[in-house]
Amino acid sequence: MIKPAPQVIKGLAMAVRQHPELLAWMEGVYAHEMKRLPFVVENPAVFQGRCQMMGELIEFAKESPAIAAKL
């Protein structure tokens, strides 16, 4: 993932703190994509990419408050 600017990290950290339902929604999307992945016949690389991106975004969103505190 491309390293975001400090203001993006701070914005995401504030969003995750103030609206934890966003993180819950992202985790739901990730779980949904992971459930669909074994059954994909057409172009599974697209679905694998979605799963990877969602996983990275969720991890980054969870870590963003700690990262923003260090900035």
N, C-alpha and C positions, 0 to 999 in steps of 0.2 A: 504494500500500500504506500502511496506517496505521502510523505510526512506533511500534515496540515500545518497551517500557520498558527501561531499562538492564539490569535483571536478566535479561530475556529475551535481549537481545543477548549478554550474557556467557554465558548457558546454551547458546545456539546455538554460540557460538565454542568453548566447551569440548567440546561434542558433536562438532563438525567436526574439531577437533584430535585428540581421543581416539578417534574412530570415523570415519575417512575413508570407510568403506564406506557410511555414510549419504548422503554427498554423491554417491558413485558410484551408489547406488540412485536418488536423486532425478534424476540425469542420465539414467539408464535409463528412468525413467517419462516424463520429458520427451521423450526420443527416440521412445518408443513412441507417445505422444500426437501428436507431429509427423508420424509415419508414417501414422497413421490419419486425420489431418485432411483430406487431399484427397479421401477416399472417403466422407466423412460426408454423408448426404443429409438426415437428420432433424435439424433444429435445429443447424446448424453453429456458432451463436454459443456454445453450451455448450462445445463442443470448443475453440473459439478461446479462450474464457475459461480453460479448464483449462491450455492451452498458455501463455497469458500469465502465469497465477499460478505455474505451475511454473518458468517462466523467471525471474520476479522472486524467487521463493524461493531458487533456485539462486544467483542473483547475490548476494542478501543473505547466504546461507550462506557463500559464498566470501569476502565482504568482512567478515563478522562478527568474525574474529580481529583485524583491523586496527582496526575500530571499537571493539571492546571494550578494546583496548590504550590508546585515547585517553580512555576514560571514567575 
